[in-house]
Amino acid sequence: MTNVAQTRAYGEGLGQGANSVLGKARLILESFQHDDVELSLSELSRRTGISKASVHRLAQELVDWGMLERSGFEYRLGMRAFELGSRVPRFRVLRDAARPFMERLHFATKEAVHLAVLDGLEVLYLEKLAAAQSAKPSRIAGRMPLHATSTGKVLLAFSPPSVLEEVVSRELKRLTPHTTVAPGLLLDQIRRIRANGWGVEQEEIAAGWCSVAVPLLTGTRLLLGALSIAAPTYRADVPKVAAALTEVSRRVSSANLIN
């Protein structure tokens, strides 16, 4: 589904709410995708299905609020959006608690380390530590499908059964020739993750890349998120990486850092 189709589908999902001022403002903000730096008034109107006149008026109000910034004849997300996002207590506390562990893992492995949480039926990345040349297609505040990522598989394994049931009831999108798209195969993977305490994906998201993930749990086994290490397939030492991540998961759980 294209970005434009996703935005329009989102608007349809809002129903009558999309016709309200708040609903239209949400559509405008949701129009910005991860690769978008700036969008023109015409493009915002095209993606949202809202008239140019209405987009212009609402965009100016969002500029006044700081949610958008004006750059010539184009718009970009403003600092206010970043500021509000960084205030989400649950995510901020988890990120701050996990960051020291992520730094040690990155220093020891020299590979990309990710912190992710479950958001709806997607993986949401809260933090990433990686070398500048890392080509893994993930980024802070980026989203990925649950069925194809190591973090997503782990989140599915330790979430309520209803989450997994909903995922397998839908079409599993193929991203590469190696992406898991058979529900039965995904269920087998989830069972192994529950037994082993860690999960792996091999070139399911991007060719030439592999990642291993573990859950981050409280002392009472409440799922907080997932931690992963991604590396080029040719140099990924899965058992070694899994052991390092498992130790971190154990320490986070025993320390009750986020209870």
Secondary structure, DSSP 4 states (H G I P E B T S, - for coil): --HHHHHHHHHHHHGGGGGSHHHHHHHHHHT--TT-S-EEHHHHHHHHT--HHHHHHHHHHHHHHTSEEEETTEEEE-HHHHHHHHT-HHHHHHHHHHHHHHHHHHHHH-SEEEEEEEETTEEEEEEEE--TT---S--TT-EEETTTSHHHHHHHHTS-HHHHHHHHTS----SSTT----HHHHHHHHHHHHHHS-EEEESSSSTTEEEEEEEEE-TT--EEEEEEEEEEGGG--HHHHHHHHHHHHHHHHHHTTT-
